[in-house]
Amino acid sequence: MLTPFAELLAGRDDGAVGAFTCYDLEAAVAVLDAAATRGSGVILLIGGKVFAGERGPLLLAAMVAVAERSDARACVQLDHCQDLGAIAAALEQGAGAVMADGSELPFEQNIAFVHRAVELARACGAGVECELGGIRGDEDVARAVAAGALTDPGQADALMERSGADCLAVSIGNVHGTYRDPPRLDWERLAAIRACVEQPLSLHGASGLPEPMIERALEAGIAKVNINTELRRAYLVATSAALPHVLDGADITALHDAQIRALREVAVDKLGALEGALR
């Protein structure tokens, strides 16, 4: 069932909500099945680059449709978008949240960009996530990178207060994809951000972080955790393993079933870790 973004993020004293990037309907179905099995709320992410593609709007519509029909509480979010036109289009097509990413803009322009996205989202009853600092890497291709610019706690407070955003993506040493060096998160910085920002905080790049580090992040106040690379790898491994058995009969249904099973297993495991970390 479709559930407001803010409702999924609220009251996360017992863990964080999982946000999973989906590149096709099989991924969305697998994540929703996992969430329904666990009785969890979940966020389905569609990347900004994917949505900008020719079939992006169709995938968003499909994700909204299956989320609406699922027993799991779910929200569909446009992730990492720098284009207000695309944000408006995604909201019109049913996205329950957008990630208005102005992190590469000068600070005042970032505030103005996010504030405008908030105005668009409020008109549709949707939520907005923003980012301050630089979370390095590519959301869609796993490459080893080093951490980018870190979130300034004082600016974070100003960004959230003046933009009206619902959630802040922090840069504390985390990256998209894989880590070039062993990850080191700035826990003091996260504590300082948490102390001055009332809104929920999100952690991107969780696929490359060890579970104890994610647990510590949740203990420090992270309310939303984005997962992408681990799903993609599971999808490709399952596809490779299934192909020898399905090629002879050209059994596409069996291939999709194998993909869904693999992704569901990853999502169940991740949701369990995110919800059980503080119990």
N, C-alpha and C positions, 0 to 999 in steps of 0.2 A: 504494500500500500504506500502511496506517495505520502511523505512526511516532511514537514518543514525543516530546513537546514538548521535553524536555531534550536528547534526541539531535539534534534539528534545530538547536538553538541551540548545541550544543557545538562547540568547535574552529573558530569562525568567523574564523580568521586571514586568510582570503582573501576576506572580504566578509561580507554579512549575508543572513539568510533573509528572503524576501519574504512578507508577510502581507497577503492581499487580501480585502476585504469582498465577500461574495456575497449578492445579494438574491434570486436564483433559481437553478434548476438549470443554466441556460445559462451563467451566470457561473462556477459551480463547475467545469463541464466545460471551459470555455475556459482557466481558470487551471491546471487539472490537465494539460490537453493541452500547454500552454506549458511547464510544469515537466517533463513527460516528454520533450518535445522537447529541452530543454536538459540533461536529467539532473540537475535541481535538486530539492532539498527545498523544500517550500512549506507555508504555513499558510493554511487557509481560515477566514475570520472570519465569524461571524454576530453582528450587533449585538444588544446587550441589549434594545433597544426592539423589534426585529424578532422576537426569540425570545419576547418577552412577548405578542406578538400571537396571534391565533387560529390562524394557520397556521405560526407560528414553530417549534413542535416538529416539524411535518412537514418543514419545510425543513432543520432540523438532521439529521433522520433521513436525508433524501435526500443531504445533503452527506457524511455519514459513509459511506453506501452507495457513492457514486461514488468517494470517496477510497480506500475499501478495495479497490475494483476497479481503480484506476488503477495504471499502471506507475511513477508518481512517488511518492516518499516524501512523505507528507502527514499533517498533523494538523488537526483541526477544533477551533477555539477559540471559545468564547462570549466576546464582546468587551464591555467596559465594562458590567458588571453590578453593581448595588448591593444585590441581593436574594439572601440566602442560599438561600431556597427555590427561586428560579430557577436558581441555581448548582447546587444538588443535583439538580434535575430534568434540567439539561443534562448533567451527569456521568452520571446514570443512563441517559440516552439515547445515550451514546457519545461525548460531547465528550472530546477528549484533553487539553484545557486550558481554563481559564477566566481571564478578566481580572477579578479581584475589585477593583472600583474604589471604594475608601473615601477617595478624595482630598478629598472635601467634608466628611469627618468630622474632628473634633478628632484630633490625632496619636495619642493613646493608643487612641481608638476605632478608628482606621484599623488600627492594629496588631492589635487584638483581632478585627476583622472579617476581615482577611486571614488571620490565624492559623486562624480557624474554617474559612475556605474551603480552606486548605491541608489541614486534617484531613479535610474531605469529599473533596478531590481525591485524597489519598493512598490512601484506601480504595478508589478506583477506578483507581489507577495513573496518575493524570493530573497535569498540571502547573498552576501558578498564576502569573499575572503580576499585579503590583500597580502602584499609581501614587502618587506623592508630588508635591505641588504642584498646579497647576491647568492642564490642557491645555484651553484655551478652544475654543468652537465646538460645532457639532452634527455628530456623525459621519455623519448621514444626509442632511443638507441643507447645501449649500455656501453659506455666508454669510461675508462678510468680517468678521473679528474681529481684535482685538489680543490679544497674549499675556497669559496669566494669571499666577498666582503661580508662582514658580520653585522648583525642587527644592532643598532644603537638603541639602548633602552629609552633614553629621553626622547629621541625622535619617534620611537614606536608609540609612546604615549600620545604624542601630538598627532601622529598619523591617524590613530584610532579615534581620538576625540574629535578631530576636525573632519574626518571623512565619513564617519558613521558606519564603518564596516563592522561586520559581525565576527570576524575571525582573522587572526594574523599568522601568516606563515613566517617562521623565524629562520634565520640563518645563523647557526651556532657551530659551524664546522661540518654540517651535513651537505651531501651532494646528491644530484640525480644520477642514476645508473650505478656504476661501481666506483670504489674508492681507490685512488692511485696508491695511497699509503694507508696504514691502519687508521681507522677513523678516531678522531679525538674531538669530542664535543666540549664546548665551553660552558660548563655547568654554572659557573658564577654569573655569566652573562644571561643564561636562561633564568636564573633566580631573580636577577635584577629586572628582566623584562616582565616576568610574572608578577613582581611586586608593584609595578606601575601600570600594567595593562589589565583592565578588568575583563576584557573579552577573551573568549577561548583562543588558545594557541594551537597551531598545527605544525607537524614535523614532516617535511618531505624527504624523500631519499631513504626511507626506512629499510628497503630491501637489502642494502649493504651493511646494515648495522647488526651487531650481535644482540641476541635477545636480552641479556642483562643490561645493555645500554639502553634499549627501548624501555625496559621496565623502569630504569632510573629516570628517563625522560617523563614517563607517565607520573611517577612520584613527584616530579618537579613541576607538574601542572600542564603537560601536553594533553589536549583533549581530542585531537584528530591526527591520525597517522596515515600517510599516503604510501601505497604499495603498488609497484608496477613491475619492476624487473623480474621479480620472482614468479609472477604470473606468466610473463612472456616466456621465460625459460621453460616452465612447466608445460606450457602450450606447445612449444616447439619439440620438446623431448617426447611428449605424448604423440604428437603428429608423426615424428620419425619412427617411433616404435610401432605405431598402428599401420603405417603405410604398407609394409610387406603383406599384411593380412587382409587389407581391403582393396588393393589394386586389382587383383584377379577378377573380383566381382564388381569393381567400381562402386564399392559400398560407401557412399558419402555419409549415410546415417551412422554407420558404425564408427567412422572417423570422428564425426562430431561428438558422438557419445564418449569416445575415449578422451577427447579434448575436455569435455565438460567434467568428466570424472576427475581428471588430473587437476583442473583448476579449482574444482570444489574442494578437493583435499587440501590444497594450499590455503584457500580462503578459510576453511574450517579451522585449520591450525592457527592461522594468524588472528582470527577473531577470538579464539580461545585465549591466546597469549595476551591480546590487548585487553580483554575483559577480566582476565584472571590475575593480572599482574599485581593488583593492589589488594587482593583478597587473602 
